[in-house]
Amino acid sequence: MTQDEMKKAAGWAALKYVEKGSIVGVGTGSTVNHFIDALGSIKDDLKGAVSSSIASTEKLQALGIKIYDCNEIEQLDIYVDGADEINPERSMIKGGGAALTREKIVAAIANKFICIVDDTKAVEVLGQFPLPVEVIPMARAYVTRELTKLGGSPIYREGVVTDNGNIILDVHNLHINDPKALESQINAITGVVTNGLFAHRGADVVITGTAQGAKIEE
Ligand code: 5RP
């Protein structure tokens, strides 16, 4: 199986968590794109979706799935999204696609976070994948200095503007032993919108696409 076939297996397996007549929280990325295709196959049974990015919104709308504004919804049963890394405690690094802030917002109103990944994303310790941090543009240099003090090597993601009009710093060389503490510490830096650690709100269910098919851990 190719990596994309494993992503597809995970994306389609998440369909079993979608209740008839529900509004689903939808993440962003190539694995989620398979989940969106799967949602398209049941779109008449779906009330709609809350989306975490312009890219996912456009794909959902192209399939005829109604988009709800996050502010209209108090609570979602499920939020389905990918990850760049996930550890055994189900903390994640996300934001490879620069959608981390909206992803965190939609995840915050969901009862269950269903993480869909291929088996290359499982790690013992987070940090091999550079940690994305969304930053207000005028704070870029200041936040870069503060992240360096924390032991990281932040690199400005050239040419990328988030859906919220901000920039991304990718922090290399972090060995993240306490994801919750680091998530809080980075979010406390003035000018940081949020960072890609999803530790305070980790995954509840992990669906991993493997060469043998989708493996579900509840
Ligand atoms: C986007 C994300 C994605 O979920 C993450 O980058 C994984 O992407 P993919 O499914 O394409 O491997 O956090 O901001």
Residues whose N, C-alpha, C, O or C-beta is under 5 A from the ligand:
A	BS01	5RP	T28 G29 S30 T31 V32 D81 G82 A83 D84 K94 G95 G96 G97 A98 A99 L100
